[in-house]
């Protein structure tokens, strides 16, 4: 399987009379873009768009998914296969990507009990700043972002809101990316793991994603991963968008669709393929298994597939917090007991100075190669900002009755829970921990 990615550098984004791409400038016409998705408005009353650029003293709130705009011009299937067509296997041919540009979704999803998965699994307000102390949590402070602002229709279910928002976001990103069809790319890159060096160790990535119901889900080829047993993916399938995020409940741990498509760990393994390792593939599974019996079953499947691929090493990565960590640690333990070296990256606790209490949610003796993604218990003071995209008020602390401070004013957080990608475990942020 060979995939060529063609990159189109987006130097600026402006609103104009029609949607077009010329000399790196993406022009967007709001009405034209809205007309492409208006037939999808069922749980959505209306949408608007705002552009946010690097260096702006701006804050984005009620942030849901972030999508990589791309358009497949050759090969099987289409970008984000399964959402607007037959779920053919993707990962070969040629796909065009708008580089340095994202499509974001912003909506204040309802907090009422009928629109939430359970008491803890409600859509928490996700906050992202383009400058200041938390800008480095995400790569999106360095990209130009088109934010879709959703006005929700009243009285719809969480499933309806969830589906409508996702489909509109994917279609908007696709429509803009297809503007590249007759434009020469700025760069291109070939991805293939077909050739291997028998002298090098074989390494696999186990990628374990959120699966706890509406607002806390992940989609594989257009279908929720409920009841999924671990399955083998060529990494090119992920680069072509076979995995799409639907997780809005824990902003810190969320892995947006953009990072499934541009997965930092996957790309790092690809970078070393044929040089220091043979990258043999991605074992994709769901986290949040309901019992320890189910967790061990999943771990055993993961390791069985790794053994089938002749893996000498395994990188374990997961989306989520405590429940997901237990799943991941069992995979590490099972791998090590079967002669496969395993490593992982995870957030840690440790209080404000990193030394308090238990650092990890869960651990096993075999987990002796752990990379820290930083503490989620560090305190952060967000400053005043000049501009807020998404709303006038934050929505915080539902469990204690709700707190709704103005969104443009300074505010201090004693954890990174509300901060977009503040505890991300896909290797995207700039947080790390150092012993000294």
N, C-alpha and C positions, 0 to 999 in steps of 0.2 A: 504494500500500500504506500503510495507516494502522493504527498500533498504539497502543492506550491501555494504559498501565501504571497499575495501581491499587496504591498503597502502604499497607501496614498496619504502623504503627510498633509495634515490639516493645519494650516498656518493661522487661519482666522475663520470665524463664523459670524455672519451678519444676517439680519432680516432684510428681505428684499421682495421684488415683484414676482419672482418665481424661484423654485428650487433648482439650483445648479451648482456645479463644481468647476472652477476655473483657476488655474495657477495656484492651487492650494487654498483657495478661498471658497468655503462652503456657504452658499446663500440659501436661506430658508424662507419660504413664504408660508405663514401660519395657516391661511385658509386652504392652500393647496395641500398641505400636510394633513390638516384636519379632515379634508374630503376623502383622503385615502383610508381613514379608519372610522368614519362616522357610522358605517354600517355595523360596526361592532358595539355601538353604544346600547347596552342593555341595562347594566347596573351603573353606567356612567352617564351623567346628564350632559357634561361638557368637558372640554379640555382647553388648556392654554399652554403656552411655551415661554420659557425664559432661558437666556444664554448666560452662563457663568464662566468667567475666564480666570486663568492662573494669575495670582498677584492681587486679585480683587479682595478688598476687605469685606468679604461676603460669607454668609452662613446659609447652608441648605438644611431644611428641617423636614420632618415627616418623610424622610428618605427611605424608599423601598428598594427596588432593584436598580442596578446599573448594568447596561447592556453594551456590548461591543458591536457597532454597526458593521455588518459584513454581508457580502453577496457572492454566492457561488456561481461561477460562470462556466465551469466544466467539471465533469465527473458525476458520480452517482448522487442522487438526492439533491437537497437544497440546504441552505444555511438554517440552523435551528430545526433540523429535520423532525417531522411529526406534528408541528404546530399548524402549518398551513398546507399540508400535503401528506402524502404517504410516507411513513417512517422508514424510508430506504436507508441502508447503512451508508454513512458518509465517511470522509477521511481521505479520499483520493481526488485527483483532478486539480482544479485551481479555484481559489477563493480570494476575493478582493476585500481588504479591510481598510476602513478609515482610521488612520493612526493619529493618536493625540486627541481623540474626540470620543465622547461617550453620549449615550442617551440614558437619562435618569428618570425615575418615577417618583413622584411625591404626592402623597394623599394622607389625610388624617382618617385612617380607618376606624370604624366605630369600636367603642369599648363595651357596648352592651353585651350581655351574656349570650344572646342569640348569634352574635357575630364573632365569637371567640372560641378557640378550640377547647380551652379549659381555663381554670383560674390563673395559672402562670403563663399560659401560652397566648397572651394577647399581643397585639401589635404595638410594641414600645416605640416611642418617638426616637428616631435615629437622627443624630446631629453631625454635620460635617462642616468644618471651617476651611476656607481656601487659604488662609494665612494664620499665623499664630501657633500656639503650643501643640495643637492636635493636628495640624495640617499634614504631618508626616505619617499619621495613622493609615492613610490611604494613598494610592497613586493618583487619585482623582483631583487632588489639589494642583497637580501638574498637567491636567488635561482640560481642554475646553469642553464644557458640559451643557448639553441641551436638556433642560429639566421639563418633563411633562407634568403639568399641574392638573390633577384630576378633581372635578366637581362630581361628587357621588350622588346618584339617585337615592332617594329615601326608601327604606323598608326592604332592601335586598339582603340576601344572606352573605356570610363570609365567603362561601364558595363562589358566588356570583361576582362579588367585588374582585376577589382574587383572580379569577379567570379573565375577567374583562381587562383588568389593569395589565396583566401579563401579555395578553394577545395584542393589545394596542401598542405596548412598548416594543414588542418584537417587530410588529409591522412597520412602525415608525422608523426603527433602526434599519430595517431592510430597504424601505423606500429610499432613504437617504444614501445608503451604500450602493444601490443600483445606479446611482449617478456616475459611478466609476466605469461603467461598461465601455465607453468609447474614449477613455482617458488613459494615457501612459502612466504606469506606476512609477513611484519614486524609488522603490526597492522591491526585491522579491527574495523569498527564502524557501528552500526545499526541505521537507520533513519526511524522513523514512527511517525505520528501524530494521529494514529488511537485511542489511548487511551486518554481520557480527564478526568479532575477532575472538576466536576460541581461546586466546591467551588472556582475555580480560574477564573479570567477574561479571556475572549476570545479576542485574538489579531490577526490582519491580517497585512500582508505587501502589500502595493500597490507599484508595481515596474513599473515605467514609463520610456520607453526607446526611444532613438533617432529614428526619422523617417522623413528624409527630402530628400530622393533620393540617387543616387549612391554616394559612399564615406561617406554617413551620414545616415546609415540605420541599422536595427536590424532584425534578422531572427528568426522565431519561427517554429520549425520543418521543417526547410529548405526553408521556404517561407517568403518573406519580409512582414513586418507588416503594409504595406499600407492598409488603410481602416479598420484596426482591431478595433472592439469594445472591451472594457475590457472583459477579459476572466479569468476564474478561473484555477489556476494550483496547483496541489499538489507540495509542495516544493521539493519533490524528483525528479520531472521532471526536475527542474533546475539543481539539483545536477548531473543528468545524461546527461546534455548537450542539453536540448531542445531549449535553447536560445543561439544564436551565434551572435557575434558583426560584424558589417560592417561599423563602424564609424571611419573615419580618419581625420575629418575636424577640430576638436577642441581637440588637445592632452590633454589639462588640464582636460576636462570634460569626456573624453572617459572612458567607462567601457569595458575593454577587455573581451573576452570570458572566460578567466581564472577566472575572478571575477564574471561572471554570474554563473559559475559552483561552485565556492567557495565564494559565496556572503557573505561578512562579516556580514551584518545585518541579513540575513536569518539564518546563522549559529548561531548568537547570540540568535535569537528567539528560535531556536531549542535547544540551551543549556539550556534555561529557561523553555522549555516546560515541563509541569507536576510539576514544582517546584514553579514558581511565576506566570506563565501564561499558557493558552492553546493556542498553535500556530495553528490557524485554516486554514491557507493557504496563497497563493500568488494571488493577483489580478494583472494581467499583462495587461498593456495597452501601447499605443503609445503616445508620447508627440508631441509637435509642431503642435497642431491642428490649422487649418487655420483661424478660426474666434472665437470670444467669444461664439457664439452660439454652435459651435462644442466643445469648451472647457467645457462649462457647461454640454453639453450632455454627454461627457466622465466622468466628475466628478460625475454626477448623476448615471451613470452606475456603477462606482466604489463603491459608497456608497450603492447602491441597493444590490450589491453582498456581501458587508460587512454586511449589515443587514440580508441578507439571511443566512449568517454563524453565526449569533448571536453575532457579534463583539461588544465588549465594548470599544476596543481601536484599533487604526489604525496607522501604521507607514508609512508615505508617503516619498518615495525616488524617485529621478529622475536623468536621464542623460541629460546633456545639460545646457544651460544658460538661457537667458531671457524668450524666448517663453515657454520653458519647465517649468520654475518657475511659470509662470502665470497658467499653467495647474495644477501644483501641489498645489498651493495655493487655487485654486477653489475647489479641492477635500478636502482639509483641512476644508475650510469654510463649504462646504456641509455636511461633516461628523459631525462637531461640531453642526451645526444647527439641525441635526437629532439625537443628543444625543450620538454620538460616539467621544470619546476623541482622538485627533490626535496630533502626533509629527512628526518632520522632521529633516533631516540633510542637510545643504547646505553650499556652499562657501559664502563668503561675499566680499565686496569691502573695502572701508575705507581708501584708500591711503596707503602710505608707513608705517605710524604708526598706522593704524587701526581706526583712529578717523575722517577722512575726509568724508564729503558728506553723501550720502545715502548708507547704508550698504548692503541692499538687493535689488535685481532686482525688486521684487514685494513682497507685503505682504498684509495680511488681518487681521482685528482685532482678529479673532478667532485663528490665528497662534501664540499661546503664550507658546509653548514648542518647541523651535528651538535649535538644536545643531549645533554649528559652526564647519565647516571643515577647517577653516582658511581663510585668505584673499588671493585673487588672485592678489592683487596689491602690494604685498611685493616685494622688489627688491632682486635679487639674482645674485651674482657674481660666475659664474662657472669657476673653475681653469683650467689650462693646464692639459691635460691628456697624458698618455704614449701611449694609444692605442685607436683607433676609429674603430668601426665596422659599416659599412653601407655606407661610402663614405668619400671623402677628404674635402668636403665643406658642410656647412649648407645652407639651402634654406629658407630665411626669408623675410618678408615684401613684399609679392607679390603686395599688394595694391599700394605701392609706387615705383614699378618698380623692386623690388627684391634686396636682399642683400645676398652675398654669401661668408661669412668669412670662414677661415680655421677651420675645425671641431675639431682640437686638441688643439686650443689655448683658452685662457681665454676669456670670454665674459660675459657681464652684461645684464640682462633682468629686465625691470621695471614692468612686470607682469609675471604670470606663464603660460600664454596661450600656449607657445611652449613646456612646460615641461610635460613630460608624467605623467598623473594622478595628475597634480599640483592643480586641483580643483575638484578632484573626490568626488562624493557624495554617494558612496556605502560603506563608512566607512573603506576604505583600507589603507589610508595614516596615517602618524603620525602628520599631521598638526592639530592644534586646536587653538581656541582663548580663552583668559582668561581676565577677567575684574579685574583690581587691582588699 
